[in-house]
Amino acid sequence: EDKPFNFLQILCEGVIAGGAAGVVVETALYPIDTIKTRLQAARAGSQIQWKGLYSGLGGNLVGVLPASALFVGIYEPTKRKLLDMFPENLSAVAHLTAGAVGGLGASLIRVPTEVVKQRMQTGQFRTAPDAVRLIVAKEGFRGLFAGYGSFLLRDLPFDAIQFCIYEQLRIGYKLMAKRELKDPENALIGAFAGCDYWRYNDPPRCSEDKVDDSGANKAILWNCKLC
């Protein structure tokens, strides 16, 4: 923390770390996300399909990698700069603000990626390029940002809260341990912050998943009332 602020170094480190983490997490959890989306559609009357749980993963990674890289690439230098500006007792404000700013920047990639992913998971398109081309042809570029408002209402506060919890827990743990934290300890703290995040984020996420109202997703939109 006493090192001089090097914007380019922090930016590059954040972009690389964020992109790598985003790809690993998305690949590992993609089948679960596919099942969740299909279950939401099935509740509204359609039949759930158990084949092709990785359908659309390749196209989704094309969006996840830059979105995750952009988020961390914005979050880290913003956090460092704000921590230099704010007194130590307001570090939580710096973390909250940096998380929201990072989420706002990444949303420009995350929202179109989510729209394409959900439509592929429900079987409307076979490939991501076809999905993008047909969505733009039928709905214009606005179709790629369906549900953008609800996405921001959900993700901006929760990105801020999740990363604030993570950073504050790290600070408290370091003070108690009186040493730098090891990687497994950082991972456990991140898991705890993520669990707390999803506890409050799942109902809004359920709502956002149902905003896209074309084709099979009209059934998902109706199912919002069941959440």
Residue, then its C-alpha position, 0 to 999 in steps of 0.5 A: e500500500d506504500k508503493p507509488f501509484n502506477f496506473l498502467q501497472i495496476l490496470c494491466e494486472g487487473v485486466i489480466a487477473g479479471g479476464a482469467a478469473g472470469v473465464v475460469v468461473e464462467t466455464a465451471l458454473y455455466p451448466i448450473d446457470t443453464i439449468k437455472t435458466r431452463l428451470q425458470a422457463a419450464r415452470a411457465g409451461s415449457q419442457i426442460q432440456w437436459k442436453g447441451l448444458y454448455s450450449g453457447l459457452g464459447g460465445n459467452l466467453v467472448g463477452v465474459l473475458p473482456a467484461s471481467a477484465l474491464f471490471v477489475g481493470i477499472y476497479e483496482p486503479t479506482k480503488r487505489k486512487l480513492l483510498d489515497m483521497f479518503p481518510e482511512n476510516l472511510s475506506a469502505v466508501a472507496h470500496l463501494t464507489a470503486g465496485a459501482v464504477g467497475g460494474l458500470g463500465a463492465s455492464l456495457i459488455r455484460v448485458p449483451t452477453e447475458v441477453v445472447k446467453q439466455r436466448m441460447q440456453t433456451g434454444q432460440f439460437r444455435t450460435a452466438p453470431d447468429a443470435v447477435r445478427l438476428i437480434v439486431a435485425k429484428e430488434g435493433f441494437r437496443g435488443l442486445f440491451a434488453g433489461y439494461g435498467s434492471f441489470l444496473l439496479r441489480d448489479l451496481p449496488f451488489d457489485a459495490i456491496q460484494f467488493c466492499i464486504y470482501e475488502q473490509l473482511r480482508i482488512g479486519y482479518k489482516l489486523m487480527a492476524k498481524r500479517e499478509l493473508k495467504d491465497p487460500e485465506n483470500a479465497l475463503i473471504g471472497a467465497f464468504a462475500g460472494c455467498d452474502y452477495w447472492r443471498y440478497n442478489d438472487p431475487p433481483r437476478c430472477s427478475e432480470d433474467k426474465v426481462d427479455d420478452s421475446g420467444a421462449n423468454k416470454a414464459i420466463l418473464w411471466n415466471c417473475k411472479l413466482c419468485 
